[in-house]
Amino acid sequence: MEGKKDETKSQQDLQMEALAALEQARAMPHGPARSEALKRAGLLQMAVDTQGLQFAKRGRPRKT
């Protein structure tokens, strides 16, 4: 059998891709294409953020 490729990207790879997309979008002239590029860069940044550390909620524990 063929070895499966790990298709998940590391957090660093996603961060670099998000920064590159943001720089490219900022260099574009104003218009709909730039807006779409900025949206894509925002989505990539949100993907990076979701892979980050996740902490427990603060405050008192729930009453059971």
C-alpha positions in Angstrom: 0.0 0.0 0.0 1.0 3.5 -0.6 2.0 5.6 2.4 -0.6 8.3 3.2 0.5 11.9 3.0 -0.2 14.0 6.0 -2.3 16.7 4.4 -2.6 18.9 7.5 -0.4 21.9 7.5 1.6 23.0 10.5 0.7 26.2 12.3 3.8 27.8 11.1 3.0 27.0 7.5 -0.5 28.4 7.8 0.9 31.5 9.5 3.3 32.1 6.6 0.6 31.5 4.0 -1.7 34.0 5.8 1.0 36.7 6.0 1.9 36.2 2.3 -1.8 36.4 1.3 -2.2 39.6 3.4 0.9 41.3 1.9 -0.3 40.3 -1.6 -3.8 41.7 -0.9 -2.4 45.0 0.4 -0.4 45.5 -2.7 -3.4 45.2 -5.0 -5.3 48.3 -6.2 -8.6 49.0 -4.5 -11.6 47.1 -5.9 -13.5 43.9 -5.6 -10.5 41.7 -6.2 -8.6 43.2 -3.3 -11.7 42.8 -1.0 -11.8 39.1 -1.9 -8.1 38.7 -1.3 -8.4 40.4 2.1 -11.3 38.1 3.0 -9.1 35.1 2.0 -6.2 36.3 4.1 -8.6 36.8 7.1 -9.9 33.2 6.7 -6.4 31.9 6.7 -5.6 33.8 9.8 -8.6 32.4 11.5 -7.5 28.9 10.6 -4.1 29.6 12.3 -5.9 30.9 15.4 -8.1 27.8 15.6 -5.0 25.6 15.7 -3.5 27.5 18.6 -3.7 26.7 22.2 -7.2 26.3 23.7 -7.7 27.2 27.3 -10.5 26.2 29.7 -13.2 28.8 30.4 -12.5 31.0 33.4 -14.7 31.3 36.4 -16.6 29.1 38.7 -17.4 25.5 37.7 -21.0 24.7 36.9 -23.3 23.5 39.6 -24.4 19.9 38.9 
